[in-house]
């Protein structure tokens, strides 16, 4: 007599093929700003721009180290541009050492470009795939 109408439960979402992966939009680049210091390991398969200080290792698909950036650790990247300070080893498929950079450590690379004025101290050698650890 005073009963309310029955509410329908919401329908379950329809999934046509659960194994099919959904295309994802490319992620925005991650930025470590100039007033930020990070202690620890950073990893992203995407793009990372460092303008601050990192005390630890960095791994990235694309890495840009800004002019005022300081990295105390090893760097691993498919594509790396160094404008600031790095004290540690660098392994990259494509590496650009800009005129403002100061690098101390070993470099393992597939393609290397060095601008006039860049400071580099350490050993440097080519590799077919510098991202694969040596056995």
Buried (B, 14 or more C-beta within 10 A) or exposed (E): EEEEEEEEEEEEEEEEEEEEEEEEEEEEEEBBEEEEEBEEEBEBEEBBBBBBBBEBBBBBBBBBBBBBBBBBBBBBBBBBBBBBBBBBBBBBBBBBBBEBBBBEBBBBBBEBEBEEEBEBEEEBEEBEEBBEEEE
